[in-house]
Amino acid sequence: MEFFVVDAFTHRPFSGNPAAVCVLDQPIDDRCMQAIAREVNLSETAFVEPKPDGLFNLRWFTPAKEVDLCGHATLASAHILWQEGHLQPDSTASFATQSGSLHCRRGEKNRIVMDFPMEIATPCIPSEDLVKGIGSDGDRYLVNRLHYMVVLRDASTLRALKPDFTRLAHLDRRGVIVTSPSDDGRFDFLSRYFVPKLGINEDPVTGSAHCSLGPYWAERLHKTEMTGYQASSRGGIVGVRVRPDDGRVDLIGDAITVMRTQLLVGA
């Protein structure tokens, strides 16, 4: 099986968020997908399976389990479909996923535009594990079906966080978004994302988190188009366009292939 490693949400190799992409020429079972993802040991491995109707089935696995929404591995998958000639450069990459239909197209400056569901977060009372796990008092605490979100007052606190990952792994959502206003004029907001529950202490750049960050900051900044920076050690830039009329959000980013390799044995 041939597969690729793509750095997503960046135009520079060895930055952004790496994802493995496997384009399947025949179905494989869930156990095999999970074993491959564990072997590759990146935050996400995407499995893309062409369908007769021109769509592609798309599934995402962390080293620990399958997830139902992932932005950077979707961006990486679309990039590979165009790069390897599975789709023409001006065609839309349409995926059937556990989060419904997702669509990717080429936008301005050849950047990839992903059509994703908006994930509104609502205020909540934080648990002790959330507060002590983050290690800093939040200005606001919110939650939706995927994540907790902690809003901090300033970027310096966000950058200095040293979470207690054992506590965060006990939470009943898959991860924790921490966000703050930007201290850099190039960006509208900053974020970090912690996912120890899925075997990833800190994700480098998280598209799905921006499905929640987009509507939150759009309301506070009175903007529908923004640029977020995920302040991990690798770092990554996510363009966000909020579409309140249809409950969707466009996530915009670059991608670059850094590896092509083969899996020589089956699971």
Summary of the structure (lengths in Angstrom):
residues: 267
radius of gyration: 17.7
end to end distance: 11.5
largest distance: 52.5
contacts: 956
relative contact order: 0.19
helix: 23%
strand: 39%
